[in-house]
């Protein structure tokens, strides 16, 4: 079996490759991470990189929510101010890219 196939099997189904309980317990987060990275790479191949990169910042509120619910980790005001600036700039970039794409697609548009 080629090394690439062994890597994919080990990444997707580690309970068949590793014998200790720690690796079995961590198999589902590894699967989610593997498929999440695969989906992000596929998204970059299908859409404009500036659009995908801006949407990638949508994970910030979810990371804060998971940190609060699972680990009782509270963010201070400066974290939320910084996250708001990052999210606002990403939202602005997405809107600007959509407007520029509409201008390019409109018949008789000036570039």
N, C-alpha and C positions, 0 to 999 in steps of 0.2 A: 504494500500500500504506500503511495507517495506521501511525502512529509506534509503536504498541504491538506490532504484528506485526514491524516491523523490529527492535525491541529484543529480542524473543524469539528471532528468527533470529540476531541478532548474539551473544546470550548463549549459545545452544545450539551454534551452528555458526560460530565466529569465523573458521575457515579460509576460508570463502566470502566473508567481509566484509573481512578484513584481509589484507594482502599480505606483511607482514614475518614472518620466521621466529620471532621472539620470541612473537608472538601465537599462532602455530600451535602452538608448543611448550607454551604455557600453556593450550591449549584444553580439555584434559581436566580439570585442576583447576577451571577455571571452570564446566564442566558439572556437576561434582560439587557445587560450591558452590551453583550455581543450583538444582539439584534438591533439595539438602539444605535450603535455605531454603524452597523450595516445600513440601516434605514437613513441615517444622516448622510452617509457617503452616496447612497442612491439618490437622495434629494439633491445633493450638489451636482450630480451628473444630469439631472432632469431639469433643473431650474437655474435661474440666475443666482450667482453666489451672493450678491449683495442682499437679495431678498431672503435667502435661506439663513444667512448669518444674522440678519436682523431678527428673524423669528426665533433664532436659537436663544436669544435673551429672554424669551418667555419662560424659560426654566427657572429664572431667579425667584419669582414669587412661590413657585412650587417647592424649590429647595428650602426657602424660608419656612414654608408651611410644614414640610416634613421635619425640619429641624425642631420646630416648635412642638409638633405632635409627638414625635418619637423620642426626642432627646431632651425636651424641656429647655431648649436653647432659645433664649430671647435675644432679638436683635435690638441694638440701640438706635437712636434717631438718626445718627450719621450713616448707618447702613441703609436705612430706608431712603434717606436723601440721595445717597449715591446710586442706589438701585433705581430711583425715580429718574435721575438724570440719564442713566444708561438706557432705561426703557423708553424714555421720551425721545432720546436721540435715535434709537432704533426704529421707533414708530415714525419719526420724521423721515428717515431714510426710506422706509417702505412706501410711505405716501409719495415721496418725491419720485421714486423709481416707477411707481404705477402711473403717475402723471406723465413722466417722460416717455414711458412705453405707449401711452395713449396718443401723445403728440406724434411719435414716430409712426404709429399705425394709421393715423388720420390721413385721408387723401389730401394732397396738396399742402402737407405740413412743411414748415421751414426748419432746417437743421442748422 
